[in-house]
Amino acid sequence: MADVGLPVLTFIQVFAAWRKRRLLARVGSPLALIGLLPPRPRLRWLTSFIVTTAFTVLLAGAAAPHWGRDEHPEVVSGRDIVILLDMSNSMRATDAPPDRFERARAALVELADAVQQRGGHRLALVVFAADAQVVVPLTHDYAHFRAKVQALDMDQLPQMLRAASSAKSGTRLGAALRTAIGAHDPAFRGFQDMVLLSDGDDPVDDGEWQSGLKAIRESEIAISTVGIGDPDRDSVVALGGQKVRTRLREHPLKEIARQTGGHYLAAQLDPPRLVDFFHQRIESKGGSPPDGDPPPLPRPRQAWFYGAALGLFAIGWLTKTL
């Protein structure tokens, strides 16, 4: 954007000058008006050039330029958090408007924003329905994590998440837990967590979620769960031309949290207060910096541009008064 800033501002100035001449021409002859007009500032052209340059420098600074290397970047301790997001058909229920899935997705975007402000933590994303899939491996790239969350579409599920024609269920919590374990980095053992956002509703009700807990206990990873939906009344969603009743099933979510040493957040019909929950229940446990020295990172330089723009605006104001 900074590359086009100067031409755009120049065009605006030329257009303004042309319009001003047109308006003056309606009053009278330009030669006759010259004697009536006040003397033009001697450095008017210089003032215009300085102000235009200041705006261009300001736009360049807004692009957040980085160059050079910071040989000693600040290292922030953190934890590895694998997020599990339910994308089964029951998450379409509108008891938590606009629907359960959108409530969960909005909470994850807010969480990514909050984590980015502090830094240090690594985030990963696992989505699940009839099966589970890692969408984002553990990363410090919060913008990438946020973009992947926002790109998820309930109408275009990955093929492996769809239930087979012979399958009776589209919510396999146990498979999600096993996949999430594989997404963790063994080097961070002791500084690992999972956060599961779901309505806990599995039509088969065969206790499949308990199979995933056996592997979790061996890894000693705490799982915090977030329940979304109405636990007291059924909602209706369309499935294969049929209408299926669904509600928030809190029992498996509470048990997963209890048996792994995590915590349960009963969001139910309210927007999940995931950021506060994260700060109080997960981040408060402390973190560990990565092993070894961090790589040198480019230094942010936008402060230089902002300072230069401020100085140019001040000079432009001074030349205007001359």
Salt bridges, closest charged atoms under 4 A:
ASP80 OD2 - ARG122 NH2 2.82
ASP95 OD2 - ARG100 NH2 2.77
GLU102 OE2 - ARG105 NH2 2.48
ASP113 OD1 - ARG146 NH1 2.79
ASP155 OD1 - ARG92 NH1 2.96
ASP185 OD2 - ARG122 NH2 3.07
ASP193 OD2 - ARG79 NE 2.53
ASP193 OD1 - LYS285 NZ 2.45
ASP199 OD2 - ARG100 NH1 2.82
ASP201 OD1 - ARG249 NE 3.66
ASP202 OD2 - ARG172 NH2 2.45
ASP206 OD1 - ARG172 NH2 3.14
GLU208 OE1 - ARG172 NE 3.92
GLU208 OE2 - ARG178 NH2 3.76
ASP230 OD2 - ARG233 NH1 3.85
ASP234 OD1 - ARG247 NE 2.62
GLU255 OE1 - ARG258 NH2 2.72
ASP276 OD2 - ARG273 NH2 2.66
GLU283 OE2 - ARG118 NE 3.25
GLU283 OE2 - HIS121 NE2 2.90
GLU283 OE1 - HIS279 ND1 2.73
